[in-house]
Amino acid sequence: MWLLDAKRRRACLTGLLCCAVLLPIAACSDRQDATAASSSSHPASSQQRGGACDDAVVPASRLPAKLSEKDMKAVGEGTIWFIAPQTDNWSDLLETHDGHLRGKFPLWVDAKTLPKVSVRRTDDTPGTGRAELTPTSEGLPGALPMGLDLPDPGCWQVTAAGREGQARILVNAR
């Protein structure tokens, strides 16, 4: 019986030691990730790694109350947010029309002024696309439909910037 109790004590001490070592590391890692995300002037939902255009939807963990109430996924910070599609990639929102790639990319703007939107290629070919903001009759703050027009395939960065925050995504137009 004493041997069993010793095994239990050793297992308990090992578990406590692991918790004492791993929890501060995880907390430190979470703090570094949060600091990096908040200090970054260009938050992104996707990244261009090694020449590949990764346009996977990576929603923010903290959303404005109005978006989280509606159980929506979004990417951004402050008062500007891209509302994420129900699919895995931003490029899933694109369709081909008259040789151009077009899509509807909704924004959520928690301010009374329209954001400035830029659309530019990030791969080796220079180019710009076009974004058209079409406010609804409800006005802002609120949902803001945006049409995106890309002249050709490639990796495109779409940035919406307002006075208090910005949202940035990559779109892998194929």
C-alpha angles and dihedrals in degrees: 000000000000089000090054091050090050091052090050091049091049092048091048093048091047090051092048092048091051091050092048091053102036102041095060090047092051092045091049091049091050090049091050091049091048092046092049092048094047095043093047111100089203113051113190139190092206139022139215107235124184095337093311118118107224107193096169115147109249106177122209116257093223120049135179111272094251092056097043090049088059091047092239130156116228144168125217144060140253110359100342124078137165108219105229122233121243088246129079101253137046090224089066086078092063127096130180116248124170092340093309129103111235135178146160114247111181121212131199112216118190093191137071096244129074116250122240110247126201127187118192139156117253100191125081095284115083117227147125133225131203132249122195118198114206111187116208125233089261089064126199144359092052143051116352118192114217128190117208123204119189118187095211145355120288142092111310129189116208116194125183113190131186135170092276110034144334142232125218132185137171119228119199101208110198 
